[in-house]
Amino acid sequence: MKALRFHAAKDLRVENIEEIAKPGPGQVAVKNRFAGICGTDLHEYVAGPIFVPSEPHPFTKAVLPQVLGHEFGGTVTAVGEGVTHVKVGDRISCQPLVMPRSGDYFSDRGLFHLSEDLALVGLSWNGGGFAEGCVINDYNAVKIPDSMSDEEAALVEPTAVAVYAAERGEITAGDSVLITGAGPIGMLALLAAKAYGATKVFLSDVNETRLKMARDILPEVITLNPMKDDVVARIREATEGGVGCDKVIEASGNEAALNTGLQAVRKQGTIVQVGLHTKDSKLHWHDVTFKDVDVRGAWAYPTYYWPKVIDLIATGAVPAAKIVTKKIKLDDAVKEGFDALLDPAGNHLKILIDLEA
């Protein structure tokens, strides 16, 4: 079957690999339908291997070359012994986190996403979404309702990241929220913040194209460009008492954006860091103390989020499909997908690979 595999930085190859194996006990075989290109995939392409293991992964034993793609859905084609929650013909969304299910400190406490041996389908597993099919564990396959499209099934994973960030920030009715970074996660965080009750939302980014996209996605958003606008002053002017916003979701992984968020948030506000910083970043810790703020990380998502996030998308509460700007063929994935997303012009947000095209 055809698959896109990562061999090394700037070395992605569409090639024929072995057909998917018969699923073993507790496993599910899936015919993949749509798969999204994630920022993590882009990092691997530019500077990898990062999460892709060069030596066998301690839990899954996966190693280069790696089929990429951890944002995907498809149709169940076979189930292994003991699998009862899905059947052949069911459409599923892949929850891609793989880890020991017991005997691990965090897994024993239901915090599977924090396991020290965590792996991901499409990064450190024998298979991924950028292939015509794959085999995953039964707990990775979550059935989707008829009201959810195949395209939306591939958006559950990034939406789960944004929803978890919103929940880590305890966003609630009436909150004012700043999101820094207008990439896919930032845009989805914008939608999640609205779904959780935020009544005033700000979005900052240096890319005017992305800011325009944000206004098309959510017309009431207040967009700010730190190259042109005094972000902190604008937010204070627009918030009650001029004290700043209640919550910040930092989705860019940028040091300047993080510190802008610290200046823009009110005293006793909350900052959630969801964007991955690729190098050490300084934070003005005097201001953290002086303003009495909470600074929290948001790593991935609890695995039990999948049904909730599916409902948020399927009901329209979080209209995730609005961030999709292009669908492409697997054969065109490098040029029309990866390279297009790395273009500084920022003309695309989320590109989906159509595995049937």
Secondary structure per residue as TSV (DSSP state, phi and psi in degrees):
chain	resnum	aa	ss	phi	psi
A	1	M	-	360.0	163.9
A	2	K	E	-89.5	140.6
A	3	A	E	-153.3	154.9
A	4	L	E	-102.7	117.6
A	5	R	E	-118.2	142.2
A	6	F	E	-88.9	125.0
A	7	H	E	-107.9	-38.7
A	8	A	E	-168.6	173.9
A	9	A	T	-54.5	131.9
A	10	K	T	62.5	18.7
A	11	D	E	-127.8	79.7
A	12	L	E	-106.0	135.0
A	13	R	E	-131.7	130.5
A	14	V	E	-86.0	116.9
A	15	E	E	-145.7	164.9
A	16	N	E	-89.0	128.6
A	17	I	-	-123.6	175.6
A	18	E	-	-61.7	146.0
A	19	E	-	-60.3	153.3
A	20	I	-	-61.9	142.6
A	21	A	-	-76.9	163.6
A	22	K	-	-64.8	131.9
A	23	P	-	-65.0	139.0
A	24	G	-	-84.4	-174.5
A	25	P	T	-55.6	132.0
A	26	G	T	73.4	19.9
A	27	Q	E	-124.5	163.4
A	28	V	E	-135.6	134.0
A	29	A	E	-95.4	137.3
A	30	V	E	-130.1	134.7
A	31	K	E	-89.7	111.9
A	32	N	E	-71.5	145.9
A	33	R	E	-114.6	-66.1
A	34	F	E	-124.8	146.2
A	35	A	E	-140.6	136.5
A	36	G	E	-95.8	144.5
A	37	I	-	-86.3	121.8
A	38	C	-	-99.9	160.1
A	39	G	H	-58.7	-32.5
A	40	T	H	-63.2	-40.0
A	41	D	H	-61.8	-39.8
A	42	L	H	-64.4	-41.3
A	43	H	H	-61.5	-41.2
A	44	E	H	-62.2	-43.2
A	45	Y	H	-62.1	-41.0
A	46	V	H	-80.9	-43.0
A	47	A	H	-135.7	13.6
A	48	G	-	-73.5	175.8
A	49	P	-	-76.9	137.7
A	50	I	S	-115.5	-70.8
A	51	F	S	-88.8	-24.2
A	52	V	S	-68.8	124.9
A	53	P	-	-76.8	129.8
A	54	S	S	-80.4	-28.4
A	55	E	S	-111.6	155.4
A	56	P	-	-50.0	130.4
A	57	H	-	-59.6	138.5
A	58	P	T	-61.1	-25.1
A	59	F	T	-104.5	-50.9
A	60	T	T	-89.4	-19.0
A	61	K	-	69.6	9.8
A	62	A	-	-66.5	149.0
A	63	V	-	-155.1	163.6
A	64	L	S	-52.8	149.8
A	65	P	S	-73.9	151.9
A	66	Q	E	-120.6	127.9
A	67	V	E	-69.3	121.9
A	68	L	-	-84.6	175.7
A	69	G	-	107.0	102.9
A	70	H	-	-119.4	3.2
A	71	E	E	-112.3	94.9
A	72	F	E	-160.1	166.3
A	73	G	E	-144.5	175.2
A	74	G	E	-179.8	-158.9
A	75	T	E	-121.0	134.5
A	76	V	E	-68.8	127.8
A	77	T	E	-109.7	-18.5
A	78	A	E	-164.8	151.1
A	79	V	E	-128.6	147.2
A	80	G	-	-87.0	176.1
A	81	E	T	-57.4	134.7
A	82	G	T	89.2	-6.4
A	83	V	-	-86.4	121.5
A	84	T	-	-126.6	-16.5
A	85	H	S	-84.2	-15.0
A	86	V	-	-134.8	157.4
A	87	K	-	-137.0	169.0
A	88	V	T	-56.7	131.6
A	89	G	T	99.4	-17.4
A	90	D	-	-69.0	141.3
A	91	R	E	-89.7	136.7
A	92	I	E	-132.6	160.1
A	93	S	E	-111.2	136.3
A	94	C	E	-84.9	121.2
A	95	Q	-	-89.9	106.8
A	96	P	-	-86.0	-0.3
A	97	L	E	-75.7	131.2
A	98	V	E	-124.0	132.6
A	99	M	-	-163.8	167.1
A	100	P	-	-59.2	139.2
A	101	R	S	-90.2	-11.2
A	102	S	S	-159.0	167.1
A	103	G	S	76.4	9.5
A	104	D	S	-120.9	134.8
A	105	Y	T	-51.6	-48.6
A	106	F	T	-78.7	-39.6
A	107	S	G	-62.5	-37.5
A	108	D	G	-64.2	-16.7
A	109	R	G	-106.4	11.3
A	110	G	T	78.8	5.8
A	111	L	-	-97.4	60.7
A	112	F	G	-58.5	-33.8
A	113	H	G	-70.1	-11.0
A	114	L	G	-103.0	5.6
A	115	S	-	-57.1	139.3
A	116	E	T	-66.1	-23.5
A	117	D	T	-102.5	23.1
A	118	L	-	-58.8	136.9
A	119	A	E	-130.6	167.5
A	120	L	E	-132.4	134.5
A	121	V	T	-58.2	130.0
A	122	G	T	90.0	-0.6
A	123	L	T	-137.0	-39.1
A	124	S	S	-147.9	49.0
A	125	W	S	-146.8	155.5
A	126	N	S	-78.6	76.2
A	127	G	-	137.3	170.1
A	128	G	-	-174.3	-175.0
A	129	G	S	-76.8	-21.4
A	130	F	S	-87.5	48.8
A	131	A	B	-147.7	164.4
A	132	E	S	-70.0	-18.2
A	133	G	E	-165.8	170.1
A	134	C	E	-162.7	167.8
A	135	V	E	-113.0	130.7
A	136	I	E	-130.0	166.4
A	137	N	E	-72.0	156.8
A	138	D	G	-59.3	-37.1
A	139	Y	G	-72.4	-10.4
A	140	N	G	-85.7	-13.4
A	141	A	E	-103.4	115.3
A	142	V	E	-119.7	121.3
A	143	K	E	-64.7	139.7
A	144	I	-	-107.4	154.4
A	145	P	-	-79.2	164.6
A	146	D	T	-60.3	-26.5
A	147	S	T	-75.3	-7.4
A	148	M	S	-101.0	134.0
A	149	S	-	-80.7	163.2
A	150	D	H	-60.9	-38.1
A	151	E	H	-62.6	-42.8
A	152	E	H	-65.6	-30.1
A	153	A	H	-59.7	-31.8
A	154	A	T	-80.0	-6.4
A	155	L	T	-104.0	-1.4
A	156	V	H	-64.2	-41.1
A	157	E	H	-61.5	-55.3
A	158	P	H	-65.3	-31.5
A	159	T	H	-65.7	-36.9
A	160	A	H	-61.6	-37.7
A	161	V	H	-60.5	-45.9
A	162	A	H	-68.2	-40.3
A	163	V	H	-64.7	-41.3
A	164	Y	H	-63.5	-39.5
A	165	A	H	-61.3	-41.7
A	166	A	H	-63.9	-38.9
A	167	E	H	-74.3	-35.8
A	168	R	H	-62.9	-31.2
A	169	G	T	-83.0	-4.4
A	170	E	T	53.5	41.7
A	171	I	-	-64.4	134.0
A	172	T	-	-143.1	176.5
A	173	A	T	-55.3	129.1
A	174	G	T	90.4	-3.7
A	175	D	-	-69.3	151.6
A	176	S	E	-106.2	133.6
A	177	V	E	-134.3	132.8
A	178	L	E	-104.0	129.9
A	179	I	E	-113.1	125.8
A	180	T	E	-104.9	122.7
A	181	G	-	106.1	114.0
A	182	A	-	-103.2	37.4
A	183	G	S	-81.9	-172.4
A	184	P	H	-56.2	-43.7
A	185	I	H	-67.9	-40.5
A	186	G	H	-60.7	-42.8
A	187	M	H	-65.4	-41.7
A	188	L	H	-69.2	-34.4
A	189	A	H	-63.9	-35.7
A	190	L	H	-59.1	-47.5
A	191	L	H	-68.4	-37.7
A	192	A	H	-66.1	-40.4
A	193	A	H	-59.8	-42.4
A	194	K	H	-64.5	-42.3
A	195	A	H	-62.8	-31.0
A	196	Y	T	-88.4	1.9
A	197	G	T	110.6	1.3
A	198	A	-	-61.0	134.2
A	199	T	S	-103.8	-15.2
A	200	K	E	-136.7	118.6
A	201	V	E	-124.7	135.0
A	202	F	E	-116.6	147.6
A	203	L	E	-136.6	126.3
A	204	S	E	-116.2	139.1
A	205	D	-	-166.6	155.9
A	206	V	S	-89.2	-5.9
A	207	N	-	-98.2	110.4
A	208	E	H	-65.5	-31.1
A	209	T	H	-63.2	-44.7
A	210	R	H	-65.8	-37.8
A	211	L	H	-64.9	-37.1
A	212	K	H	-65.3	-41.5
A	213	M	H	-57.5	-41.5
A	214	A	H	-61.8	-40.9
A	215	R	H	-68.1	-30.9
A	216	D	H	-70.2	-37.2
A	217	I	H	-73.3	-42.4
A	218	L	-	-140.1	91.1
A	219	P	T	-54.5	-29.4
A	220	E	T	-82.4	-4.5
A	221	V	-	-63.9	142.4
A	222	I	E	-97.8	108.3
A	223	T	E	-93.1	141.8
A	224	L	E	-136.1	135.9
A	225	N	-	-112.4	110.6
A	226	P	T	-62.6	-13.2
A	227	M	T	-78.8	-17.3
A	228	K	T	-123.1	-30.3
A	229	D	S	-110.0	149.5
A	230	D	-	-84.2	93.3
A	231	V	H	-58.6	-46.7
A	232	V	H	-63.6	-45.4
A	233	A	H	-63.3	-42.4
A	234	R	H	-63.1	-40.0
A	235	I	H	-70.5	-40.8
A	236	R	H	-64.8	-37.4
A	237	E	H	-62.7	-30.4
A	238	A	H	-96.5	-0.9
A	239	T	S	-114.1	154.5
A	240	E	G	-57.3	128.6
A	241	G	G	73.0	2.9
A	242	G	G	64.6	26.1
A	243	V	-	-92.2	-13.5
A	244	G	-	110.2	177.4
A	245	C	E	-81.0	160.6
A	246	D	E	-75.0	-40.0
A	247	K	E	-137.0	152.3
A	248	V	E	-131.0	133.5
A	249	I	E	-113.9	113.0
A	250	E	E	-93.4	108.1
A	251	A	-	-113.8	11.5
A	252	S	S	-104.0	-21.6
A	253	G	-	69.7	29.6
A	254	N	-	-114.0	130.6
A	255	E	H	-60.7	-44.2
A	256	A	H	-63.3	-39.8
A	257	A	H	-65.3	-39.9
A	258	L	H	-61.6	-44.5
A	259	N	H	-72.1	-31.2
A	260	T	H	-62.8	-42.3
A	261	G	H	-60.3	-39.4
A	262	L	H	-63.6	-37.7
A	263	Q	H	-74.3	-30.1
A	264	A	H	-83.9	-24.6
A	265	V	E	-77.9	148.3
A	266	R	E	-74.6	166.9
A	267	K	E	-60.8	139.5
A	268	Q	E	62.4	22.7
A	269	G	E	-82.9	-175.0
A	270	T	E	-131.6	134.2
A	271	I	E	-114.8	127.7
A	272	V	E	-111.8	121.8
A	273	Q	E	-96.3	107.0
A	274	V	-	-111.1	-30.0
A	275	G	S	-69.3	138.1
A	276	L	-	-82.5	123.4
A	277	H	-	-81.6	129.8
A	278	T	S	-88.5	-5.2
A	279	K	S	-150.4	168.4
A	280	D	-	-60.9	135.2
A	281	S	-	-122.6	139.7
A	282	K	-	-87.7	142.1
A	283	L	-	-126.8	141.5
A	284	H	-	-76.0	86.8
A	285	W	H	-67.7	-25.3
A	286	H	H	-58.5	-41.7
A	287	D	H	-71.5	-32.8
A	288	V	H	-57.7	-46.1
A	289	T	H	-70.5	-48.3
A	290	F	H	-60.7	-37.9
A	291	K	H	-89.3	-5.1
A	292	D	T	60.3	40.0
A	293	V	-	-95.3	160.7
A	294	D	E	-97.5	133.1
A	295	V	E	-118.5	119.2
A	296	R	E	-127.4	143.6
A	297	G	E	-86.2	160.9
A	298	A	-	-140.5	95.3
A	299	W	-	-95.9	116.6
A	300	A	S	54.1	-117.3
A	301	Y	-	-174.4	151.2
A	302	P	-	-63.5	140.9
A	303	T	G	-66.1	-23.6
A	304	Y	G	-75.9	0.0
A	305	Y	G	-69.9	-20.6
A	306	W	H	-55.1	-50.9
A	307	P	H	-59.1	-39.5
A	308	K	H	-64.6	-45.8
A	309	V	H	-67.9	-37.6
A	310	I	H	-57.4	-44.1
A	311	D	H	-64.7	-41.0
A	312	L	H	-60.2	-39.5
A	313	I	H	-76.3	-48.8
A	314	A	H	-63.2	-31.3
A	315	T	T	-86.2	-8.3
A	316	G	T	88.5	0.6
A	317	A	S	-62.9	-37.6
A	318	V	S	-123.4	94.2
A	319	P	-	-76.0	72.7
A	320	A	G	-61.0	-30.7
A	321	A	G	-61.5	-16.1
A	322	K	G	-64.6	-19.7
A	323	I	G	-86.8	-8.2
A	324	V	E	-76.1	124.2
A	325	T	E	-113.1	-9.4
A	326	K	E	-165.7	147.0
A	327	K	E	-124.9	135.8
A	328	I	E	-134.6	168.2
A	329	K	E	-84.7	156.1
A	330	L	G	-60.2	-38.7
A	331	D	G	-62.2	-24.5
A	332	D	G	-101.3	10.8
A	333	A	I	-61.3	-37.5
A	334	V	I	-71.8	-55.6
A	335	K	I	-71.7	-48.7
A	336	E	I	-85.8	-12.5
A	337	G	I	-110.8	-75.0
A	338	F	I	-60.5	-51.7
A	339	D	H	-65.5	-36.3
A	340	A	H	-64.5	-38.9
A	341	L	H	-73.2	-23.4
A	342	L	H	-86.3	-6.0
A	343	D	-	-64.2	123.2
A	344	P	T	-57.7	-20.5
A	345	A	T	-62.7	-25.6
A	346	G	-	64.0	42.0
A	347	N	-	-78.4	-9.2
A	348	H	-	-129.5	150.9
A	349	L	S	-105.7	-74.9
A	350	K	E	-117.7	123.5
A	351	I	E	-109.2	127.6
A	352	L	E	-102.5	137.5
A	353	I	E	-92.0	123.8
A	354	D	E	-91.9	108.8
A	355	L	T	-76.3	-6.1
A	356	E	T	-106.1	-3.6
A	357	A	-	-77.0	360.0
